Amino acid sequence: MILVFDLDDTLYPEITFVESGFRAVAKYLHTTYRVSAEDSMGVMLAELEANGRGKVFDRALEKWNLSTKERLGQCLQVYRSHKPDISLFDDARKVLTQCKNRAKYLVTDGNKHVQHNKVTALDLYHEFNKVFITRRYGIDREKPNPYCFLKICDLEKVKPEDVVYIGDNPKKDFVEIKKLGFKTVRVRRGMFKDYRLTAEYEADKLVESLTEIDFEKL
């Protein structure tokens, strides 16, 4: 069985990347405009908790009367280009070690530069036969599009039923590839931990930790 993993909230906690990016932006605001990094960080975290990520940098700039389109763009650039301070989940580290001699692939959505920085920071390129950052192939080939999964089948010369995908997001990770016969496992953690959808969207198997998966039987 060929193993395919998701990245965010499957192999590492995505919130740690978000917080790392906020720290980079807070440092940038302090260095450039001599404002409190601690206060900027507090504003961003409060906005994140209250309303999600959409306006966090707007709120930080508003606090210091610095709001312009150009400054917002600078904050976004700092966030997206920073070197993230992130680490693998303990169970992910154990599983990757356990499966070091298995054929393994990574399939991850998102900004291609951001995802590359995450994979580099986690030192994962050498762990996988190939890392598929889906947006490199076009934004329309992000999940749920099965494009990258079918490329893995071609590379390994196997059928979809010989591939298992391990992810966390039932909104997009499993719905299309299940129709083609891919095996699926959902690890219940991160922002989608308690998310419930119809059976069409759900994985074949649900686990609380990657160590619950019997990789010897896959």
C-alpha positions, 0 to 999 in steps of 0.5 A: 500500500502506498502512503500519502499524507496531508500536511497541515494539522495532519503532520504538524499543528497549523496554528503554530505556523499562524502564530509564527507568522504573526510573530514575524509580522509583529517584529516587522512592525516593531522594527519598521514603525517602532510600535510594540511587538507584544501589543501587535501580537495581542491584537492579531491573536484576539482578532484570530480568535474572534473572527478568524484570519481574514482581517488580523493584519488590518486590525494590527495596522489600525491599532497604530493608525498605519492602515494603507493598502501598501502596508497591508501588502507588506504584512502579508509578504512578511507572513508568507515569506517568513521562516516558520518556527514549527515542529511535527506532532510526536505521533507524526515523527514516530509514524514517519520513522516507522514507515521510513522504508515505505513509499510515501508521498505528501499532498498539500494545498495552499500558497506554493511558497508558504507550503514550501517553507513549511515543508523545508522548516519541518525537514520533510523533503527527504522523508517522501518520494515526492512532495506535491504542492498542488497549486504548483499544478494550478489552483484548480488542481487543489483538493478535492481534485484528484489530479495529484493522487492520480499522478502518484498512481502513475508514478508507482504504477498502481491502482487507486485502491493500492493507495491510502490518504491520511488527512484531517479535513472532511470538507475536501480531503476525501470526497473525490478520491473515495469515488475513484477507490482510494483508501482514506483515513481521517485524523481528528484534530485541528480546526476540523476535529469535531466537524461532521459531514455526510458519509460521502465526505467522510473517510473510511476510518477515523483515528485520534492519533496517527499511531492508531493506524496499523501501517503493517496491515496497510 
